[in-house]
Amino acid sequence: MYHGRRTAAAVLVTLASAPLLSGCLGMGDDPDAGTNGVAKLPARTIEQKAGAAAQGAPTVRLTGTVLSNGQTYRLDMRLRADGGVGEVTTKGDTFQLLRVGDALYLKAGADFYGSGDDKDSQAAAAKLNGKYVKVPPGDPAYKQFSGFTDKKVLLADLFVLDGTLDVGDHRKVGTTRTIELTGSKGGSLDVSLKGAPYPMRYQRAGNAGTLTLADWGQEFTLAPPAKSDVVDYGRTVGATPTPSHK
């Protein structure tokens, strides 16, 4: 008698659970199940939400390639509102950039400065080798290189998709599920479907570069280098060679 009651109870539990189980199985067919839901929004709204999330985040790490003035740069930068720090490579040259507020520092090997055959140029380049060079705001290099340390400037470029904006495929950047925004004339932006709708990857039209964004909101140290490691570009080194960028 007890066995019969237990069996009946088990059947009732199974029947009662059936709709719930069916619902759970059905969720597996929904690509947006368990996400932040932005993929179901219009393309322009997704773009706006991604832009707001990016602007509101205090920090981000940006890696990848960009084309600037006909030259390709590979970046690995950590950025926040008051500056950035990281590494840039172009045409085989790798140099470090550090900006704290308005103070911009560049660190590179002697070859980066394009030293000539004369002894004075070679001596000046040797003094700069492995040192942080404080670049004055009036130098042409300041505007170019400071842009690589500017969160606002770099993130603004992410939202340049050519043509009509549309919602693309569900994808992944690393392990993060994303929704793709596409421009009808090229370019795409992957937006996170987990948590805040941060931009995760930007592919420029015409194979003009791909940037990956990560570590949103993660703090990092940003401080000026020690004075002993800094060479004043305008005064300490006379006859300072101009960076060649090869």
Protein Blocks (a to p, Z undefined) as FASTA:
>chain_A
ZZmmmmmmmmmmmmmmmmmmmmmmmmmmpmkgoiaolmmpcfklmmmmmmmmmmmpmbdc
deddddeehiacdddddddfkbccddddeehiacddddehjbccddddfklnopafbfkl
mmmmmmmgopacdddfklmklmmmmmmmmmklmmmmmmccghjddddddddehjaccddd
ddfkgccddddfehjaddfbdcdehhiaccddehehiacddddddfklpccfklmpghia
cdfkZZ
